[in-house]
Amino acid sequence: MAVRNGFKSRAEVVSELDYDVEEIDQEIAEDQRRANSLNLMFDSDCKGL
């Protein structure tokens, strides 16, 4: 919610959870590529609007 409202960056939140933001971004990108290749659309995908 803090990211969505602009109070924190995604990188800050990811870092607070002891995760690597670059690794998370790569995983998200791969998930999106896979979903696109299968013509899947999720309500969290704002590109489909």
C-alpha positions in Angstrom: 0.0 0.0 0.0 2.9 2.4 0.7 4.2 1.8 -2.8 0.9 2.3 -4.4 0.3 5.5 -2.5 3.8 6.8 -3.3 5.2 6.8 0.3 7.9 4.1 -0.5 9.6 2.7 -3.6 9.3 -0.9 -4.6 13.0 -1.2 -4.1 12.7 0.0 -0.5 10.0 -2.4 0.4 11.8 -5.3 -1.2 15.0 -4.4 0.6 13.1 -4.2 4.0 12.0 -7.8 3.4 15.7 -8.9 2.7 15.0 -9.7 -0.9 17.0 -8.7 -4.0 15.0 -6.2 -6.1 16.8 -7.2 -9.3 16.0 -10.8 -8.7 12.3 -10.0 -8.0 12.1 -7.8 -11.1 13.6 -10.7 -13.2 11.0 -13.1 -11.8 8.2 -10.7 -12.5 9.4 -10.1 -16.0 9.5 -13.9 -16.6 6.1 -14.3 -15.2 4.7 -11.6 -17.5 6.4 -13.2 -20.6 5.0 -16.6 -19.7 1.5 -15.1 -19.1 1.7 -13.2 -22.4 2.8 -16.3 -24.4 -0.3 -18.2 -23.0 -2.6 -15.2 -23.6 -3.3 -15.0 -19.9 -4.5 -11.7 -18.4 -4.8 -10.9 -14.7 -6.6 -8.0 -13.0 -3.2 -6.7 -11.8 -2.0 -6.2 -15.3 -2.8 -2.6 -16.1 -1.3 -2.9 -19.6 -4.5 -4.8 -20.6 -6.7 -1.7 -20.1 
